[in-house]
Each structure stands twice: as C-alpha cells, then as structure tokens.
Amino acid sequence: MKLIFAASSLLLLASPAYAADVSASEPAPIASAFSWTGLYVGANAGAGWSNGDPLGDTTYHLNGEDGTFANGWFNSEDSSNKSGFTGGAQIGYNYQINNIVLGIEADLNYLNVKNQYSADYFDTLYSDASPDYNYNLKEDLDTESRIEWFGTIRPRLGVTPSERLLVYATGGLAYGQVKSSASYKWHEYGYWWGGPGDHFFDRSGGFDGSSSNVRWGWTLGAGAEYALTDKLSLKGEYLYVDLGSKNHSVLSPDDSTESISWRDSAQFHAVRLGVNYKF
C-alpha cells in the first residue's frame, strides 16, 4: 500500500513538468502573408500644372486683315500658366501573383489649371499735330483655357520590393472638361478743340465668346503605395495627361468681318497623395 501511494505522489509531481514540455513543443501560430489582391476605394489630393505654350496662333481679324503681336498690330504681349489644386476619388482592383501585382483603376477629379494669353495696344496719336487735337486708342486681346475636371481609366503594373510596398507604372485613357474663351476690347478717347464741332469723345466696345467640351486623351505615370494595415494603404502618384489641342473662333455679333481665332493645348502634370481602403 505504501508503494502504491509513493508511486501516485511521484506521478502527480511529474504531471506539471510533463504538461509544460508538451505545451512548449506545440508550434506557434503562423501569421498570414499580406496580399494586394482585392477591391479598393480611396481619395486623393495634390497639385496640377500645365505644360508648354498653351494658347497658340491667337489672332484678331478685321476686314480681311490679321492682327497679332508678331506683325505689329499689338505692341505688347504676355502669357502665363497657372497651377492649381486637384482632388478626387478612385476605385480599383488588384490581383497579386507572387511579387507581381496587376490592377485596373478609375478616378474622377476636380482640377483648377488655366492658361492665359494677352496682347495689348496703346498709343496717343496725332498729339504733335495740333495742341487742340488728341486721340488715344487702347486695344486688348485676351484668350484663356481652363481645365475644370478630369478622369482616367488605366491599368497598373507593379512589383513588391517588400511585402507591403508596391511600386507601379500606369497609363491609359484620360478625359476632362476644357473651357476656352476669348475677348477683344477697344477704347478710344480724346478731344477736338478750336474749330467747328468742338467736342470731347470717349467710346468703347468689343465682343467675346467661349466654348466648353469634354475631351478624350491619354495619360502615363507612376507611383508607390504602402500598406499600413491589411485594409488601409497610402500612395503617392505622378500623372502626365494629354487631352489634345483644339482650334477655336469667336465672331463679332455686330460685324461679320471681325473675329478672334486661337488654338489651345490641354496638357498638364499632376502630383498627388492618396489613401485607399481594401475590402
């Protein structure tokens, strides 16, 4: 009986140690690898700026004559490209094969990028002919092109240098709303003094017009995206967008021989940061 009791006591004392050995030998759970595969939605914000000479061949036409700065009709000119804010939303889908990620993305974005051109003329004529006669003429020719919003539909091809970092190239279709406008204004003033019909005069006039349409083009760019969690990622992206060129003409409502013609080119760059949520 004493032998049985002693054996039972040794077994009870050994049980915790045995359990600990068994527990220590069990394999630790393995964390699942992160995958870029899946549907995602997100938002982006950044800046855009236009590319190159945006408004070419701006010309004022009157009675068969063409007026430009180059041929001396105007005596000064100026052009500028205005950068602006861009922001919008995107939706896409990725499919990962080993360290290659194939995807498709569509986005729609607000954009405030515009290009401006102006040619001006001002002179005081006949001021030396007579102290009693003075004539002043000022002419202003202005054109503007503004990209108001744009969108893209484009594949993405990327690689994963590390599990949660995706570096990709992208390119495809682009579209956007482009508004172009032009105006011509004139102002003449002065006086005639010292003879019949003495008077001061101050007259002005002009005309303007605009067109707005959705244009299709192409885009090309690159970016990088990092997964902060299994659901949330941050990205930085650059795009070049080309929506083509278009010729325009505005006719004076008062004179069929008077008009303005110009050509705009709607190309721009965009750099933006974004956040994506993967389902």
DRENTITOR-74229 format. One record per residue: residue number from 1; x, y, z of N, C-alpha, C in turn; chain. Coordinates in steps of 0.05 Angstrom, whole numbers, plus 5000, padded with zeros to 4 digits. Example, Ala and Ser with C-alpha at 12.3 -4.5 7.8 and 13.67 -1.06 7.14 Angstrom:
BEGIN
(1, (5264, 4886, 5156), (5246, 4910, 5156), (5264, 4934, 5156), 'A')
(2, (5257, 4955, 5142), (5273, 4979, 5143), (5258, 5001, 5157), 'A')
//
This chain:
BEGIN
(1, (5017, 4976, 5000), (5000, 5000, 5000), (5017, 5025, 5000), 'A')
(2, (5038, 5026, 5016), (5057, 5049, 5017), (5070, 5052, 4990), 'A')
(3, (5075, 5031, 4976), (5088, 5032, 4950), (5070, 5045, 4930), 'A')
(4, (5044, 5038, 4931), (5025, 5049, 4912), (5022, 5079, 4917), 'A')
(5, (5021, 5087, 4943), (5018, 5116, 4950), (5042, 5132, 4941), 'A')
(6, (5066, 5121, 4944), (5090, 5135, 4935), (5091, 5138, 4905), 'A')
(7, (5083, 5118, 4891), (5083, 5120, 4861), (5063, 5140, 4852), 'A')
(8, (5039, 5142, 4865), (5019, 5162, 4857), (5029, 5190, 4862), 'A')
(9, (5043, 5194, 4884), (5054, 5220, 4891), (5074, 5229, 4870), 'A')
(10, (5091, 5211, 4862), (5111, 5218, 4841), (5098, 5225, 4815), 'A')
(11, (5077, 5211, 4808), (5063, 5217, 4783), (5050, 5244, 4783), 'A')
(12, (5038, 5252, 4806), (5026, 5278, 4809), (5046, 5300, 4807), 'A')
(13, (5069, 5296, 4819), (5090, 5316, 4819), (5102, 5319, 4791), 'A')
(14, (5102, 5298, 4775), (5114, 5299, 4748), (5095, 5310, 4728), 'A')
(15, (5069, 5310, 4733), (5049, 5318, 4713), (5053, 5347, 4704), 'A')
(16, (5057, 5367, 4721), (5061, 5395, 4711), (5084, 5398, 4692), 'A')
(17, (5106, 5384, 4699), (5130, 5386, 4683), (5125, 5374, 4656), 'A')
(18, (5111, 5351, 4656), (5105, 5338, 4630), (5086, 5356, 4613), 'A')
(19, (5067, 5368, 4626), (5048, 5386, 4611), (5063, 5410, 4599), 'A')
(20, (5083, 5420, 4615), (5099, 5443, 4605), (5115, 5434, 4581), 'A')
(21, (5126, 5410, 4582), (5142, 5401, 4559), (5124, 5398, 4534), 'A')
(22, (5100, 5387, 4538), (5082, 5384, 4515), (5074, 5410, 4503), 'A')
(23, (5068, 5431, 4522), (5060, 5457, 4513), (5082, 5471, 4497), 'A')
(24, (5107, 5468, 4506), (5129, 5481, 4494), (5135, 5469, 4466), 'A')
(25, (5128, 5444, 4462), (5133, 5432, 4437), (5113, 5438, 4415), 'A')
(26, (5089, 5451, 4422), (5069, 5458, 4402), (5079, 5481, 4385), 'A')
(27, (5075, 5480, 4358), (5085, 5502, 4341), (5069, 5528, 4345), 'A')
(28, (5082, 5551, 4344), (5069, 5577, 4346), (5052, 5582, 4321), 'A')
(29, (5030, 5597, 4324), (5013, 5603, 4301), (5028, 5620, 4281), 'A')
(30, (5025, 5615, 4254), (5039, 5629, 4233), (5021, 5651, 4222), 'A')
(31, (5031, 5677, 4222), (5016, 5699, 4212), (5012, 5697, 4182), 'A')
(32, (4988, 5702, 4172), (4983, 5700, 4143), (4997, 5723, 4129), 'A')
(33, (5008, 5717, 4104), (5022, 5737, 4089), (5002, 5758, 4078), 'A')
(34, (5012, 5783, 4076), (4995, 5804, 4065), (4993, 5801, 4034), 'A')
(35, (4969, 5806, 4024), (4964, 5805, 3995), (4951, 5831, 3985), 'A')
(36, (4959, 5840, 3962), (4947, 5864, 3950), (4922, 5857, 3935), 'A')
(37, (4915, 5832, 3932), (4891, 5824, 3917), (4866, 5835, 3930), 'A')
(38, (4849, 5847, 3914), (4823, 5856, 3925), (4813, 5882, 3913), 'A')
(39, (4788, 5888, 3919), (4776, 5913, 3910), (4783, 5935, 3930), 'A')
(40, (4787, 5959, 3920), (4793, 5982, 3939), (4780, 6007, 3928), 'A')
(41, (4775, 6026, 3947), (4766, 6053, 3941), (4783, 6072, 3957), 'A')
(42, (4784, 6097, 3947), (4801, 6117, 3961), (4796, 6145, 3952), 'A')
(43, (4812, 6163, 3963), (4811, 6191, 3956), (4840, 6202, 3952), 'A')
(44, (4842, 6224, 3937), (4868, 6235, 3932), (4867, 6266, 3931), 'A')
(45, (4890, 6278, 3935), (4892, 6308, 3933), (4920, 6315, 3926), 'A')
(46, (4924, 6337, 3911), (4950, 6345, 3903), (4950, 6371, 3887), 'A')
(47, (4968, 6373, 3868), (4971, 6397, 3852), (4974, 6390, 3822), 'A')
(48, (4965, 6407, 3805), (4968, 6404, 3776), (4979, 6429, 3764), 'A')
(49, (4994, 6426, 3742), (5004, 6449, 3728), (5006, 6443, 3698), 'A')
(50, (5002, 6464, 3681), (5001, 6460, 3652), (5028, 6457, 3640), 'A')
(51, (5029, 6448, 3615), (5054, 6441, 3602), (5057, 6458, 3576), 'A')
(52, (5080, 6471, 3573), (5086, 6484, 3548), (5070, 6509, 3542), 'A')
(53, (5070, 6517, 3516), (5056, 6541, 3507), (5027, 6533, 3503), 'A')
(54, (5008, 6544, 3519), (4981, 6534, 3519), (4963, 6546, 3498), 'A')
(55, (4968, 6570, 3489), (4950, 6584, 3471), (4965, 6595, 3447), 'A')
(56, (4964, 6581, 3425), (4979, 6588, 3401), (4962, 6601, 3380), 'A')
(57, (4974, 6616, 3362), (4961, 6628, 3339), (4938, 6646, 3346), 'A')
(58, (4940, 6660, 3369), (4919, 6679, 3376), (4919, 6703, 3358), 'A')
(59, (4897, 6708, 3343), (4896, 6728, 3322), (4869, 6743, 3323), 'A')
(60, (4871, 6769, 3319), (4847, 6786, 3315), (4844, 6791, 3286), 'A')
(61, (4820, 6787, 3275), (4814, 6790, 3247), (4795, 6813, 3243), 'A')
(62, (4801, 6831, 3223), (4783, 6854, 3217), (4785, 6860, 3187), 'A')
(63, (4763, 6858, 3173), (4762, 6865, 3145), (4784, 6852, 3128), 'A')
(64, (4789, 6827, 3133), (4810, 6812, 3118), (4838, 6816, 3128), 'A')
(65, (4842, 6832, 3148), (4869, 6836, 3160), (4872, 6820, 3185), 'A')
(66, (4896, 6810, 3190), (4902, 6794, 3214), (4919, 6810, 3233), 'A')
(67, (4910, 6812, 3258), (4925, 6827, 3278), (4937, 6809, 3299), 'A')
(68, (4964, 6810, 3301), (4979, 6796, 3321), (5001, 6813, 3332), 'A')
(69, (5013, 6804, 3354), (5037, 6818, 3364), (5060, 6816, 3344), 'A')
(70, (5062, 6792, 3332), (5085, 6787, 3314), (5085, 6806, 3289), 'A')
(71, (5061, 6813, 3279), (5061, 6831, 3256), (5057, 6860, 3263), 'A')
(72, (5058, 6867, 3289), (5058, 6894, 3297), (5032, 6907, 3303), 'A')
(73, (5010, 6892, 3301), (4984, 6903, 3307), (4982, 6911, 3337), 'A')
(74, (4993, 6894, 3354), (4994, 6900, 3383), (5023, 6906, 3391), 'A')
(75, (5027, 6922, 3411), (5054, 6929, 3418), (5064, 6916, 3444), 'A')
(76, (5048, 6899, 3457), (5058, 6883, 3480), (5042, 6857, 3482), 'A')
(77, (5054, 6837, 3494), (5040, 6812, 3498), (5050, 6798, 3523), 'A')
(78, (5034, 6780, 3534), (5041, 6766, 3558), (5026, 6739, 3558), 'A')
(79, (5039, 6719, 3569), (5025, 6693, 3573), (5033, 6681, 3599), 'A')
(80, (5016, 6664, 3610), (5022, 6652, 3636), (5008, 6625, 3639), 'A')
(81, (5020, 6607, 3654), (5008, 6581, 3661), (5003, 6581, 3691), 'A')
(82, (4978, 6576, 3699), (4970, 6577, 3727), (4966, 6549, 3738), 'A')
(83, (4982, 6542, 3758), (4978, 6516, 3771), (4955, 6518, 3791), 'A')
(84, (4945, 6495, 3800), (4923, 6495, 3818), (4919, 6468, 3832), 'A')
(85, (4898, 6468, 3849), (4892, 6444, 3865), (4878, 6423, 3849), 'A')
(86, (4883, 6398, 3856), (4868, 6376, 3845), (4860, 6357, 3868), 'A')
(87, (4837, 6345, 3866), (4828, 6326, 3887), (4805, 6310, 3877), 'A')
(88, (4803, 6285, 3886), (4781, 6268, 3876), (4781, 6241, 3890), 'A')
(89, (4769, 6222, 3876), (4765, 6195, 3887), (4772, 6174, 3866), 'A')
(90, (4780, 6150, 3875), (4787, 6129, 3857), (4775, 6102, 3867), 'A')
(91, (4772, 6084, 3848), (4764, 6057, 3854), (4780, 6038, 3836), 'A')
(92, (4788, 6015, 3847), (4804, 5997, 3831), (4804, 5968, 3842), 'A')
(93, (4818, 5951, 3827), (4821, 5923, 3835), (4849, 5914, 3829), 'A')
(94, (4862, 5900, 3848), (4888, 5888, 3845), (4887, 5858, 3846), 'A')
(95, (4905, 5845, 3831), (4909, 5816, 3833), (4938, 5810, 3834), 'A')
(96, (4947, 5797, 3856), (4975, 5792, 3860), (4983, 5763, 3853), 'A')
(97, (5005, 5761, 3837), (5017, 5735, 3830), (5046, 5736, 3839), 'A')
(98, (5052, 5722, 3861), (5079, 5723, 3873), (5085, 5752, 3880), 'A')
(99, (5106, 5764, 3868), (5112, 5792, 3874), (5103, 5811, 3852), 'A')
(100, (5087, 5802, 3834), (5076, 5819, 3812), (5046, 5826, 3819), 'A')
(101, (5039, 5851, 3815), (5012, 5860, 3821), (5000, 5872, 3795), 'A')
(102, (4978, 5861, 3786), (4964, 5871, 3763), (4938, 5885, 3773), 'A')
(103, (4932, 5909, 3762), (4909, 5923, 3771), (4896, 5940, 3750), 'A')
(104, (4872, 5950, 3757), (4858, 5969, 3740), (4846, 5990, 3759), 'A')
(105, (4848, 6016, 3751), (4838, 6037, 3768), (4824, 6058, 3751), 'A')
(106, (4802, 6069, 3762), (4788, 6092, 3750), (4786, 6114, 3771), 'A')
(107, (4789, 6139, 3762), (4786, 6161, 3781), (4772, 6184, 3768), 'A')
(108, (4762, 6202, 3785), (4748, 6227, 3776), (4757, 6249, 3795), 'A')
(109, (4766, 6272, 3783), (4780, 6292, 3799), (4772, 6320, 3791), 'A')
(110, (4770, 6338, 3811), (4768, 6367, 3806), (4796, 6377, 3799), 'A')
(111, (4798, 6397, 3782), (4823, 6409, 3774), (4820, 6438, 3768), 'A')
(112, (4839, 6454, 3777), (4838, 6483, 3771), (4865, 6491, 3760), 'A')
(113, (4868, 6486, 3734), (4892, 6494, 3719), (4883, 6511, 3695), 'A')
(114, (4896, 6534, 3691), (4888, 6550, 3669), (4913, 6563, 3656), 'A')
(115, (4909, 6570, 3630), (4930, 6583, 3614), (4918, 6609, 3603), 'A')
(116, (4934, 6630, 3603), (4924, 6656, 3594), (4943, 6669, 3574), 'A')
(117, (4932, 6684, 3555), (4948, 6700, 3536), (4935, 6727, 3532), 'A')
(118, (4951, 6748, 3530), (4940, 6774, 3525), (4959, 6789, 3506), 'A')
(119, (4947, 6805, 3488), (4962, 6823, 3471), (4949, 6850, 3473), 'A')
(120, (4964, 6871, 3476), (4953, 6898, 3480), (4965, 6919, 3462), 'A')
(121, (4950, 6939, 3457), (4959, 6962, 3441), (4950, 6987, 3455), 'A')
(122, (4969, 7006, 3458), (4962, 7032, 3468), (4980, 7053, 3456), 'A')
(123, (4967, 7075, 3446), (4983, 7096, 3434), (4967, 7122, 3435), 'A')
(124, (4981, 7144, 3436), (4968, 7170, 3433), (4976, 7181, 3406), 'A')
(125, (4956, 7183, 3388), (4961, 7190, 3360), (4956, 7220, 3356), 'A')
(126, (4972, 7231, 3337), (4969, 7259, 3328), (4972, 7279, 3351), 'A')
(127, (4985, 7272, 3372), (4987, 7290, 3395), (5005, 7314, 3388), 'A')
(128, (5023, 7311, 3368), (5041, 7333, 3360), (5030, 7349, 3336), 'A')
(129, (5008, 7339, 3324), (4997, 7352, 3300), (4985, 7379, 3308), 'A')
(130, (4972, 7379, 3330), (4958, 7404, 3339), (4954, 7402, 3369), 'A')
(131, (4959, 7423, 3383), (4954, 7422, 3412), (4924, 7421, 3418), 'A')
(132, (4907, 7426, 3397), (4878, 7426, 3402), (4866, 7399, 3394), 'A')
(133, (4882, 7379, 3387), (4871, 7354, 3378), (4887, 7331, 3392), 'A')
(134, (4872, 7312, 3403), (4885, 7290, 3417), (4867, 7265, 3414), 'A')
(135, (4881, 7243, 3406), (4866, 7218, 3401), (4882, 7195, 3414), 'A')
(136, (4869, 7179, 3431), (4882, 7157, 3445), (4866, 7131, 3438), 'A')
(137, (4881, 7110, 3434), (4869, 7084, 3427), (4882, 7062, 3444), 'A')
(138, (4865, 7046, 3456), (4874, 7023, 3471), (4859, 6998, 3462), 'A')
(139, (4873, 6976, 3455), (4861, 6951, 3447), (4872, 6929, 3465), 'A')
(140, (4854, 6910, 3472), (4862, 6887, 3488), (4851, 6862, 3476), 'A')
(141, (4868, 6843, 3471), (4861, 6816, 3461), (4869, 6795, 3481), 'A')
(142, (4849, 6780, 3492), (4854, 6761, 3513), (4842, 6734, 3507), 'A')
(143, (4857, 6713, 3512), (4847, 6686, 3510), (4854, 6670, 3535), 'A')
(144, (4837, 6651, 3542), (4842, 6635, 3566), (4832, 6606, 3561), 'A')
(145, (4847, 6587, 3572), (4839, 6559, 3571), (4840, 6548, 3599), 'A')
(146, (4819, 6535, 3608), (4817, 6524, 3635), (4808, 6495, 3635), 'A')
(147, (4823, 6478, 3649), (4815, 6450, 3653), (4801, 6449, 3680), 'A')
(148, (4775, 6442, 3680), (4759, 6444, 3703), (4757, 6418, 3719), 'A')
(149, (4759, 6395, 3706), (4760, 6369, 3719), (4771, 6348, 3699), 'A')
(150, (4780, 6326, 3710), (4790, 6304, 3692), (4786, 6277, 3706), 'A')
(151, (4787, 6256, 3690), (4785, 6229, 3700), (4803, 6211, 3683), 'A')
(152, (4809, 6188, 3694), (4826, 6168, 3679), (4815, 6140, 3683), 'A')
(153, (4820, 6123, 3664), (4815, 6094, 3666), (4840, 6080, 3656), 'A')
(154, (4855, 6067, 3675), (4882, 6058, 3668), (4890, 6032, 3682), 'A')
(155, (4904, 6014, 3669), (4916, 5991, 3682), (4940, 6000, 3700), 'A')
(156, (4946, 5983, 3719), (4970, 5987, 3736), (4986, 5961, 3735), 'A')
(157, (5012, 5963, 3732), (5030, 5940, 3733), (5052, 5947, 3754), 'A')
(158, (5053, 5930, 3775), (5071, 5936, 3797), (5086, 5912, 3807), 'A')
(159, (5106, 5917, 3823), (5122, 5897, 3837), (5123, 5904, 3866), 'A')
(160, (5129, 5884, 3883), (5130, 5888, 3912), (5159, 5883, 3922), 'A')
(161, (5175, 5904, 3924), (5202, 5900, 3935), (5201, 5889, 3963), 'A')
(162, (5181, 5895, 3978), (5176, 5883, 4004), (5146, 5877, 4005), 'A')
(163, (5138, 5861, 4025), (5111, 5850, 4025), (5090, 5872, 4024), 'A')
(164, (5094, 5895, 4038), (5074, 5916, 4040), (5080, 5940, 4023), 'A')
(165, (5100, 5939, 4007), (5107, 5962, 3989), (5102, 5954, 3960), 'A')
(166, (5086, 5971, 3946), (5080, 5966, 3918), (5090, 5990, 3902), 'A')
(167, (5107, 5984, 3881), (5116, 6005, 3863), (5105, 5998, 3835), 'A')
(168, (5093, 6018, 3822), (5078, 6011, 3798), (5081, 6032, 3776), 'A')
(169, (5077, 6024, 3751), (5074, 6042, 3728), (5044, 6040, 3719), 'A')
(170, (5034, 6062, 3707), (5006, 6062, 3700), (5002, 6080, 3675), 'A')
(171, (4982, 6074, 3660), (4976, 6090, 3636), (4950, 6081, 3623), 'A')
(172, (4937, 6098, 3609), (4912, 6091, 3596), (4897, 6114, 3585), 'A')
(173, (4870, 6113, 3586), (4853, 6134, 3576), (4850, 6157, 3596), 'A')
(174, (4846, 6181, 3586), (4840, 6204, 3602), (4819, 6220, 3589), 'A')
(175, (4803, 6235, 3605), (4783, 6252, 3594), (4779, 6276, 3613), 'A')
(176, (4768, 6298, 3604), (4765, 6321, 3621), (4750, 6344, 3608), 'A')
(177, (4740, 6362, 3624), (4725, 6385, 3615), (4745, 6409, 3611), 'A')
(178, (4745, 6419, 3586), (4763, 6442, 3579), (4745, 6465, 3569), 'A')
(179, (4749, 6488, 3582), (4735, 6512, 3574), (4754, 6532, 3562), 'A')
(180, (4749, 6543, 3538), (4765, 6563, 3525), (4749, 6587, 3520), 'A')
(181, (4761, 6611, 3524), (4746, 6636, 3520), (4765, 6657, 3508), 'A')
(182, (4753, 6677, 3495), (4769, 6699, 3483), (4752, 6724, 3484), 'A')
(183, (4766, 6747, 3484), (4753, 6773, 3483), (4771, 6793, 3469), 'A')
(184, (4758, 6812, 3456), (4771, 6835, 3444), (4757, 6860, 3454), 'A')
(185, (4772, 6879, 3464), (4760, 6904, 3474), (4776, 6928, 3462), 'A')
(186, (4762, 6949, 3456), (4776, 6974, 3447), (4764, 6998, 3462), 'A')
(187, (4781, 7018, 3465), (4773, 7042, 3479), (4787, 7066, 3466), 'A')
(188, (4772, 7085, 3455), (4784, 7109, 3443), (4772, 7133, 3457), 'A')
(189, (4790, 7153, 3462), (4781, 7177, 3476), (4800, 7200, 3468), 'A')
(190, (4791, 7224, 3472), (4807, 7248, 3466), (4789, 7272, 3463), 'A')
(191, (4798, 7292, 3446), (4783, 7316, 3442), (4791, 7329, 3416), 'A')
(192, (4773, 7345, 3406), (4777, 7363, 3383), (4769, 7391, 3392), 'A')
(193, (4788, 7409, 3389), (4783, 7436, 3401), (4794, 7457, 3382), 'A')
(194, (4779, 7479, 3379), (4789, 7501, 3364), (4777, 7503, 3336), 'A')
(195, (4754, 7491, 3331), (4742, 7493, 3305), (4713, 7483, 3306), 'A')
(196, (4701, 7481, 3283), (4673, 7471, 3282), (4671, 7443, 3294), 'A')
(197, (4650, 7438, 3309), (4646, 7411, 3320), (4664, 7405, 3344), 'A')
(198, (4671, 7426, 3359), (4687, 7421, 3383), (4674, 7401, 3401), 'A')
(199, (4689, 7381, 3411), (4677, 7362, 3429), (4699, 7344, 3441), 'A')
(200, (4692, 7332, 3464), (4707, 7311, 3475), (4693, 7284, 3467), 'A')
(201, (4709, 7263, 3464), (4697, 7237, 3457), (4709, 7215, 3474), 'A')
(202, (4693, 7196, 3480), (4701, 7173, 3496), (4683, 7149, 3488), 'A')
(203, (4694, 7131, 3472), (4678, 7109, 3462), (4693, 7083, 3467), 'A')
(204, (4677, 7061, 3470), (4689, 7035, 3475), (4670, 7013, 3464), 'A')
(205, (4681, 6990, 3460), (4665, 6967, 3450), (4682, 6942, 3450), 'A')
(206, (4671, 6921, 3438), (4685, 6896, 3437), (4665, 6873, 3436), 'A')
(207, (4676, 6849, 3438), (4659, 6825, 3438), (4675, 6802, 3450), 'A')
(208, (4661, 6781, 3457), (4675, 6758, 3469), (4658, 6732, 3464), 'A')
(209, (4670, 6710, 3471), (4656, 6684, 3468), (4672, 6662, 3481), 'A')
(210, (4660, 6639, 3484), (4673, 6616, 3497), (4661, 6590, 3487), 'A')
(211, (4675, 6568, 3491), (4665, 6542, 3486), (4675, 6523, 3508), 'A')
(212, (4659, 6502, 3514), (4666, 6483, 3535), (4658, 6455, 3525), 'A')
(213, (4677, 6436, 3528), (4670, 6409, 3519), (4687, 6389, 3534), 'A')
(214, (4678, 6364, 3534), (4693, 6342, 3545), (4711, 6330, 3524), 'A')
(215, (4737, 6327, 3530), (4756, 6316, 3510), (4768, 6291, 3521), 'A')
(216, (4776, 6273, 3502), (4788, 6248, 3509), (4818, 6249, 3501), 'A')
(217, (4834, 6236, 3516), (4863, 6235, 3510), (4875, 6211, 3524), 'A')
(218, (4900, 6214, 3533), (4915, 6192, 3545), (4931, 6203, 3569), 'A')
(219, (4939, 6184, 3586), (4955, 6190, 3609), (4976, 6169, 3614), 'A')
(220, (4998, 6177, 3627), (5020, 6159, 3633), (5032, 6169, 3660), 'A')
(221, (5040, 6150, 3677), (5051, 6158, 3703), (5062, 6135, 3718), 'A')
(222, (5068, 6140, 3744), (5080, 6120, 3762), (5074, 6128, 3790), 'A')
(223, (5077, 6108, 3808), (5071, 6114, 3836), (5081, 6092, 3855), 'A')
(224, (5077, 6096, 3880), (5084, 6077, 3901), (5063, 6077, 3922), 'A')
(225, (5057, 6053, 3933), (5036, 6050, 3953), (5046, 6033, 3976), 'A')
(226, (5040, 6040, 4001), (5049, 6025, 4024), (5025, 6018, 4041), 'A')
(227, (5022, 5992, 4048), (5000, 5983, 4065), (5006, 5987, 4094), 'A')
(228, (4992, 6005, 4107), (4995, 6010, 4135), (4983, 5987, 4152), 'A')
(229, (4960, 5977, 4143), (4947, 5954, 4155), (4938, 5936, 4133), 'A')
(230, (4924, 5914, 4140), (4914, 5897, 4119), (4892, 5910, 4102), 'A')
(231, (4881, 5932, 4112), (4859, 5946, 4098), (4866, 5973, 4088), 'A')
(232, (4885, 5987, 4101), (4890, 6015, 4095), (4918, 6019, 4083), 'A')
(233, (4920, 6035, 4061), (4945, 6040, 4049), (4947, 6069, 4040), 'A')
(234, (4972, 6079, 4039), (4977, 6106, 4029), (4993, 6105, 4003), 'A')
(235, (4988, 6124, 3985), (5002, 6124, 3960), (5010, 6152, 3951), 'A')
(236, (5031, 6153, 3935), (5039, 6178, 3921), (5041, 6171, 3892), 'A')
(237, (5032, 6191, 3875), (5029, 6185, 3846), (5035, 6209, 3829), 'A')
(238, (5047, 6205, 3806), (5051, 6226, 3786), (5037, 6217, 3760), 'A')
(239, (5023, 6236, 3747), (5010, 6231, 3722), (5016, 6253, 3702), 'A')
(240, (5021, 6246, 3677), (5021, 6266, 3655), (4996, 6260, 3639), 'A')
(241, (4980, 6281, 3633), (4954, 6278, 3620), (4954, 6296, 3595), 'A')
(242, (4947, 6284, 3572), (4945, 6299, 3547), (4917, 6296, 3536), 'A')
(243, (4902, 6319, 3536), (4875, 6319, 3525), (4873, 6332, 3498), 'A')
(244, (4896, 6335, 3485), (4897, 6344, 3457), (4895, 6374, 3454), 'A')
(245, (4893, 6383, 3429), (4891, 6411, 3421), (4865, 6416, 3405), 'A')
(246, (4856, 6441, 3405), (4831, 6447, 3391), (4833, 6476, 3381), 'A')
(247, (4823, 6480, 3357), (4822, 6507, 3345), (4794, 6519, 3351), 'A')
(248, (4794, 6545, 3357), (4770, 6560, 3364), (4768, 6585, 3348), 'A')
(249, (4743, 6595, 3345), (4738, 6621, 3332), (4714, 6634, 3344), 'A')
(250, (4715, 6660, 3349), (4693, 6675, 3360), (4687, 6698, 3341), 'A')
(251, (4662, 6700, 3332), (4654, 6720, 3313), (4640, 6743, 3327), 'A')
(252, (4646, 6768, 3319), (4633, 6791, 3330), (4603, 6791, 3322), 'A')
(253, (4585, 6796, 3341), (4557, 6796, 3334), (4548, 6821, 3318), 'A')
(254, (4566, 6841, 3317), (4559, 6866, 3303), (4572, 6869, 3276), 'A')
(255, (4593, 6853, 3270), (4608, 6856, 3245), (4618, 6828, 3236), 'A')
(256, (4608, 6818, 3214), (4615, 6791, 3205), (4644, 6790, 3196), 'A')
(257, (4657, 6813, 3192), (4685, 6812, 3184), (4704, 6814, 3207), 'A')
(258, (4694, 6813, 3232), (4710, 6816, 3256), (4708, 6791, 3272), 'A')
(259, (4731, 6780, 3280), (4731, 6755, 3295), (4758, 6751, 3309), 'A')
(260, (4759, 6731, 3326), (4783, 6722, 3340), (4787, 6692, 3335), 'A')
(261, (4811, 6684, 3330), (4817, 6655, 3328), (4841, 6649, 3345), 'A')
(262, (4841, 6624, 3356), (4864, 6615, 3372), (4863, 6585, 3374), 'A')
(263, (4884, 6573, 3384), (4887, 6544, 3389), (4896, 6539, 3417), 'A')
(264, (4882, 6522, 3431), (4891, 6515, 3458), (4903, 6486, 3458), 'A')
(265, (4920, 6481, 3477), (4932, 6455, 3481), (4928, 6447, 3510), 'A')
(266, (4913, 6425, 3515), (4906, 6417, 3542), (4923, 6394, 3551), 'A')
(267, (4947, 6400, 3560), (4965, 6381, 3572), (4973, 6391, 3599), 'A')
(268, (4976, 6372, 3618), (4983, 6381, 3646), (4996, 6357, 3661), 'A')
(269, (5010, 6365, 3682), (5021, 6346, 3701), (5005, 6346, 3727), 'A')
(270, (5005, 6324, 3741), (4992, 6323, 3767), (5008, 6305, 3786), 'A')
(271, (5012, 6316, 3810), (5025, 6301, 3832), (5006, 6300, 3855), 'A')
(272, (5001, 6277, 3866), (4981, 6275, 3887), (4987, 6253, 3907), 'A')
(273, (4976, 6256, 3931), (4977, 6236, 3952), (4949, 6224, 3955), 'A')
(274, (4948, 6199, 3963), (4922, 6187, 3966), (4921, 6166, 3988), 'A')
(275, (4897, 6158, 3995), (4892, 6137, 4015), (4872, 6117, 4003), 'A')
(276, (4877, 6091, 4006), (4860, 6070, 3996), (4850, 6052, 4018), 'A')
(277, (4826, 6043, 4016), (4815, 6023, 4034), (4808, 5997, 4018), 'A')
(278, (4821, 5975, 4026), (4817, 5949, 4012), (4796, 5932, 4026), 'A')
(279, (4778, 5922, 4010), (4757, 5905, 4021), (4766, 5876, 4023), 'A')
//
